[in-house]
Structure formats: structure tokens, C-alpha cells
Amino acid sequence: MERLGTGIGWRPEIADAVERMPGIDWVEAVAENVCPGHLPESLVRLRERGVTVIPHGVSLGLGGAERPDAGRLAALAERVEALGSPLVTEHIAFVRAGGALTASPLLEAGHLLPVPRNRDALDVLCENVRIAQDALPVPLAVENIAALISWPGEEMTEGQFLYELADRTGVRLLIDVANLHTNHVNRGEDPAKALAELPLEAIAYVHVAGGFERDGVWHDSHAHPVPQPVLDVLTDLASRVSPPGVLLERDENFPEPAELERELGAIRGALEKGAAERTAQSGTPATGSSREAAPVQEAPEPVRQRLGLAQAALLSALVAGTPVPEGFDRVRLGVQARALAGKRADVVAKVAPELPVILGDGYRPAFLGYAHGHPMTGGYRRDALDFAGYLLTGDRCEDAGVRAELREWWLERSGPAPRSRRPAVRLARATRRVLLRR
């Protein structure tokens, strides 16, 4: 495996800072946010300097009951080619459920949800991973995710599940130590045990991120500083193997560049501490190596259907208010449902920034009220349009001025081609009109 070194998640909000940051060997960009024909100039400059760029996908849903969508795989491959990447990564998660397989409405989670650690889910995941591997031009690595909820009747630990996945498919692993800490707090799973069970030689690289605890639940926010317990898990990992690369993730609430550099320094310190422990124990630096894949059989359709029905029932309970499936923790599912709705509100505010401007302080409560009875079915941009349409029907928007602004926005966005093509211009116009009205 190629040695990557120290990296940071590239985001448009910190692009300039990342370019100036010392000691950055590589960056990771969210694949779905990159347009192959119009790469951000910052990424182009980084690549010209020899900085590796790795696309990190979030929408394949490799852990879902359906086989990976060929169009999504082709789009991911196109981004790999455009960025000249040596590797591409995705998640061990499902992000949608329902549809033809279960003869039920197709629902989108808008988030990464855990797969059950049982034989059915493993068989489906292995086949889905092999389909993705065959469609992608470079090696694939898959990431363990953080979870608020546990599936009832699981048959394997996380480490055992990941080991068998890597053994059967030869896929590489992206180990997120922050997610191991999250699952320790939320699900009582010992990070040290998970690390002891992992196929360490399959590790492609490592994620490190921050979060926060509230009412006994750890939220993997990617918007807070990396806490010491996460660094301790990283040290434990580094005491077992020398990871090819380590990356700091930050998705929002970005601090000053100096603070990001301090966090990178703390990450390097945790790695050095672990390496010293490893050397003291063995005298030799362990490194990753390649794995040979075992034959993978197709998951029979009844297996996919069983998994699909279970995932659809769970997702429907989370986003459509249907009854909680048997065996799940109702309180914890409520926390997860509120987290999903909150994330929807935040992402819609980013993809349609005019809406919070037009609606002001009423945006968030209005969106949460809408989300409670309207599951997402077509992505966040479609969600923004559906939300505006919902407010424009009936008497949900009583302020005539707000209603007029909202209607104009909806007309601009819902047609085949927006009347104002520049988002920044539309946002400035909306802000100016609302300020004048007030």
C-alpha cells in the first residue's frame, strides 16, 4: 500500500488554509461535491504540487440490500480519473431503503446508517463490494461508521465483521478511530477489542475527527476538536501497525488555521507515541500488506429481500414515523430520528442558502415540522424544492412578503433552467429584498 503520510479533509471553506498548511502530504475530498469537468482551482493547484487527492464517496450505500447503482459507480470512477487518485473510499453503511425489492416507497436517509452484523448483511455487502471493485479503476477502501443505534440479534463484533469482509473480498479498510470511540460510548463496544480483531494489514488509512457527548450519547459531529479519548484509540492502533496514512476530518464550524495545525500536531504526537510502544514491544515497525481475496458468491435474492425489508422498516421508523421495529431501543431511535431531521435542515440550508434568509428564524422549526411527515426521496436539492412547495400550499406561510419571496425562489429553482443562473447573485438579491422588507 502506498504511504500517504499526514492529510486533512479538503473542504471549500478551508481550501486556502489547506494550501498554505505545512506538512500536508495528501487531502481527501467528498466525491459527490467534485465536478470532474470543473475541478476546484485549489485541488488543481494541490495536485500540481504533488499532493495526492483521494475522493471519498458518501452515497453508494454499499451496505444496502440493492446492488450498487451503475450510474453512481460510473460517476465515482470519473472522479477518480479526474483527480488522478491512487485509491477511492466509501462507507460500510446503507443510505436508502425500500423500492422495487420490497415493493415499498424508496426512502433516502441523508445519512450513513449501520448495517446489521449478521450473515445476510455480510453476504450482501461482500457481493456489493466486489461489484464496486470491478467497476472502479483503482483499489477501493471502505470505512467503519459511527452509530447511535444497534441492530438486535447481531452475530458478530465489528472487528469480526470487518475481518471477514476483508478476507472474502480483498477490500482495503479505512479505519475511523473517532467512530470506534463513538461506538464505545453509544454501543458499549471496546475499541481495543475491535483493533485486536481487525486485519491490520488491510488498513489503507485512518480517519481522526471530533464530536461531543450529550445525555450519554456521543455525536460524531466532525465540527468539534479531536478529544483525547480518540487520540488514545489512534495511539493504540499505531502501537499495533504503522498506518499508511492518517487524515484529520472537519466538515463544519471550522476553526482558525492555527487550531487545525495544532490538531494535526496532536495527531502526529499520538502516532509517534504508538510507534514507540510498537517498537518497544517488537523491535520492528509493522506495516500493512496486500491481501488476496477469497471467491465471493452472489447473495441470493431472498437474502437481499430479507435485508431490504429490515432496512426499510428501520428507515421508515426513523424518517416517516412508522412503528419502531421489534428489538430496537425506542429512545435511541428517537435520538437518531431527531439527528437525521436536524442534518437534513442543515444540509438543505447549505444547498439552498436563500431559504434561511427568506424565512429567518422560522426556517429551522418550519423545516423540522415539514421533515416529520415528509421523508426525503430524491436528494437534498429536491428536498429544498419540496419544502418550499409545502410551505406555499395551504396557510403554512402567513406573511405575504415572505410568501412572495418564497414563491419567486421556488419558480426560479423549479423550472428547467433557473432564471438567475448565479447562486451568489440569487442569494444577494434575496438578502437585499428581505432586509428592505424588514
N, C-alpha and C positions, 0 to 999 in steps of 0.2 A: 504494500500500500504506500502510495506517495506521501511523504512527510509534508504536512501543510503548515505546521507551526501555530502561531497565535493569530486569531482572527476576530472580527467583530461583524455583527449583523448590519449590512448596509441598508439604510433607510433614507428616503429623500430628505427628511428633516435634519439629518446629521451628515449629509453627504460631504459638505465642505470640511467638517471637522474630521471625518474619517480620512479624507485625502491628506490632511496635514498631520495626522496622528502618527507618532513614531512607533516602530516595531510591529506594524500590521503586515502580516505575510499574506493574508487572504481575507476575503469577505464572502458573505452569503446573502443572496437577495431572494425575496419571496418571488417565486417563479411567476405566479399569476399577475404580479404587478409590473412585469417587464414585457415590453412590446419588442419583439425581435427586430422589426424594421426600424425602430426608433429608440435605440438604446439610450438611456440617460448619459449625458456627456460625462458625468462623474465616473460611471462604470467604464466608459470607453478610456478615460484617462488612466484609471487604475490598471486596466488590462495592458495599456501601452507601457506602463511602468513595470510590468511583470507580476502584478498582483493577481492571484488566482481568484476567479469569481465562480461560486457554486450556486446553482438555482435550487431553491428549497420549496417544494410543492406543498400545497395545503388542501387541494380539492379532489384528488384522485379517489379517496375513500377505499384504499386497498383492503381494509377490514370489513367492507360492506358485503352483503350477500350477492350482489350483482358482479359480473366480471367487469374489469376496468373499461371505461369508455374509450373507444379507439380515437375519438377526436381529442379528448383530453391528453391521451398519451402522445399523440402526434404534436400537440401544442407544446407539451413539456420537452419533447425531443427537439423541437425547433428552437426553444430557448437554450438548450444545451449547446446546440451547434452555434447559435449566435454569440454565445458567451465564451466559446472555446473551452468549456468546462471538462475537467477530468472525471467528474463524479456528479451524480444528481441524487437528491434526497427527498423522501416523503415520510408519511407517518403510518404507524400501525393503529388505525382508527377507522371508524365509519362516520360519514358526514351527511349521509342521506339514507332514506329507507322508504319502503313502500313501492308503488309502481306495479308493473305487469307481473313481476314474480309473485307478489302477494295479493294481486287484484284489489289494491287499495291506493288511495291518493299518494303521490310521491311527495315526500316532505324533505326539506332541507334543514339541517341543524344549524348551519352557520358557525359550526364549531367542531372540534375534534372530540369524538366520543369513544369510550373504551369498548373493545370487543370482549366477549366472554372468553375466559381462558379454558376452553374445552376443546374436545377433538373436532367437533363440527366446525367451529370457528377457525381452528388451526388448519384443517384441510382446505377450507375455502381461501384463507389467507395465503397459504403456500401456492395454490394454483394462481391466484391473482398476482402474487409477486412474480411468478415465473412468466406470466403473460406480459407484465410490465418490463421485466428484464429483456424479453425478446424484442420488445418494441423500442427500447431506448438504446442510443448509440454508445453509452458509457455505463460503467457499473452503477448499480443502484444501492443506496443505503437507506434503511428505514429506522424511524425514531420511536422509542417508547414514549408514551404520552402521560401527562398528569391527569388525574381523575378525581372527581368528587364522589363518585358512586361506585359501588361494587355489584357485579352480577352474582345472583345466588347460584350455589352449586358449582363453583369453579373447580376444575380438576387439576390445575397446575399453578405453580407460583409464577411470578413474572419472569424470573430467571430461567426456569424450566421451559416456559413458553418460548422465550427468545432463543434459547439454545436449540430447541428442536426446529424452530423456523429457520435459523441459520444453517443448521445441519442438513435440512431437507432441500433447501433452495440455493445455498451458497451466497445468499444475500449478505451484504455488509450491514453493520449496525451503527446507528448514530445514537449514542447513549447520552441522554439528558440527565445530568446529575440533579438538577433542580426538580425534575419530575420524580426522580427516586425519593427525594426529600418530601415532595408533595404527597406521594402515595404512602410514605411513612406516617405523616400526620393524619391524613384522611382515611387511610385504609389499614393502618397498623402494620404495614409491611416493612421489614428490616432492610435498609439499603445495603448493609454489609452482606446479608444473605443473598440478596439479588446479585450483587457483584461477584460473590463466590460461585454462583451458578452460571454466570454468563460465559459464552465463548469469547474470551478476551481477545483472541487472535482475529476475530471478525470485526473488531471496532474500527470504523473509518475515521470518526472524530467524535468530539464531545461538545455538548451544549452546556452553558452555565447561564443562569438567569435568576432574577429576583422575584419576590412575591410578598404576600403579607398574610397574617393569620387573623381571623375574626371569628369569635364564638366557637373556637375549637376546630375551625375549618381553614386549611391553607389554600389561598387563592394564588395560582400561578399567573401573576399579572403581567410579567415582563415590563413592568413600569416602576419597579422599586429596586433599591440597591440589592446586590447579592448578599444574603445573610451568611453568617459564619457556619451554620449547620450545612449549607450547600457546599461551601468551600471545604468542609470536613469530609463530605462524601467524595469530592474531587480528589482530595489527598489520599483517601482510601483507595480510590480507583488507580491513582498514579503509583501507589505502593505495590500494585499488582501487575501493572503493564504500563509501558510508555505509549500514551495515546498519540496517533499520528498528527492530530490537530485538536485545538481547543478554541471555542468561539464564545464570546460574550453576546448574549441576545438582549436587545432592548427595543420595544415596539412603540412605546409612547412615554409621555411625561419625561422627556429627555433632559438630563442634567447638563451642566456646562462640560465642555470637552475635558477639562482637567479632572472632573469627577469620573468620567468614563476611563480616563487613563489610570486613575488610582484603582479602579475596579480591575482593570487589566493587570495592574501590578500585583494586586491581591491574588488573582488567578495564577499568575506566574509563581508567586510565592507558595501557593498550595501545591502546585505541580512539583516545585523543587523539593518541598518537604516530603512529598510522597516518593519522589525518585530517590532521595537519601534513604528512606526507610526500605525501599526495594533493594537498593544496593547493599545495605547492611544485612538484609535477610539472605540474599542470594549471591551478591558479588557481581552479578551480570545484569545489564539493562534489558528487560524483556520487551519485545516489540511485537506488533501484530504481523500476521502472515496470512496468505490466501487460504481459502477453504474450497474443497471440492464438493459440488452439490450432489446429493442423492437423487435418484429418479423421483419425480413428483407426478402423482396420479391426478386425474381430473376429479374434482369434488362432484359426486352425483347430484343431480337436480333436487332430489328430496332433501339432501343435506343443505343445499343453498336455500331451499324454501323454508326449512325449519329455522335456519338462522335469520332469514329475511323476515319471517313472521315475528320472531322475538325482537329483532331490532326495530321493526315498525311499531310494535306495541310500546316499546320503551320510548322511542322518539315522539310518538303521538301523545304519550302521557306528559312529556316534557314541554312540548310546544303547542299542543292542541287541547290540553286539559282533560284528556280521556282518563279512565281509571288507571291507577298505578298497577303494573303487572305484579303478580304474586311473587313474594320473596324479596322485593326491593324495599329499602328503607324510605318510607314516605317523607320523613323530614328532610333527609339528604336529597331526595329527588326534588323537593320544593326549593332547596338552595340552588340546585343545578338549574332548575327551570328559571328562576329569577336571574341567575348569572347569564343564561342564554339570551333572555329578553334584554338584559342590560347591554350585552355585547352587540346585539342587533341594533339597539338605539345608537350606540357609539359609532358603529361602522357606517350606518346609514347617514349619520351626521357628517362623516368624512367624505363619503361618495356623493352626497348631495348637501354641501355646506350651506346652501341658501335656505334650507328648511329651518335649521335652528335660528337663523337670522330673522326669517319671516315670523316664526312662531314665538320667538323669545323664550322666556322662562316656561312657557307652556309646552315647549317641544317635547321634553322627556316624558312628563306624565301623559301627554297625548299619545306618544308613540307606544309607551308601555301598555296603555289601555287598548290600543289597536292590536299590539302583538299578542295579547292574551287570547284573543279569539280568531287570529288570522296567522296561521303558520306560514313560514317562508317557503315558497315553492319554486322560485326562479332566480335566486341570487339577490344580492343587495341592491343593485340598481333597479331591478324590477320591484323590490320591496319598497324602495323610496317612492316610486310612482304609485304603487298600490296604497301606500299610507296616505299620500296626498289625495288620491281619489276617494279614499274612505272618509277623510275629513270634509271633502266637498259635497258628500251626499248627506241628505237629511239636514239636521240642525246642529251638526257637530262643531261647526265653526261659526260662532255667532257674530264676531266682529267683522263688519262689512269690509273694512280696509284690509284686514288680514286675509279674508276670503278672496278678495280681488287679487292680492299679491300671490296667493297660493294658486289660484286658478291660472294666472299668467305663467307661473313657473311650470305648472302641470302641462299646459298647452305647449310650452317650449320644449319640454322633455319628452312628451308622449308622441309627438309626430315622427314621421320617418327621418326627418333631419331637423335638428334644433334651429330655431330662428336666429339665436345668438350662438355662434359656434365656440366662443372662447369662454370656458368656465369662469375665469377670473373676472371677465367683463360682466358676466351674469351676476356673480356674487357681489361685485362692487355696485351694480345697479340696484340689486335687491337691498343691500345695506343702506344705500343713499335714500331710497324710497321709504324704507321703514323709519329711518332717523327723521326724515322730514315729516312723516305722518305723526310721529310721537312728539 
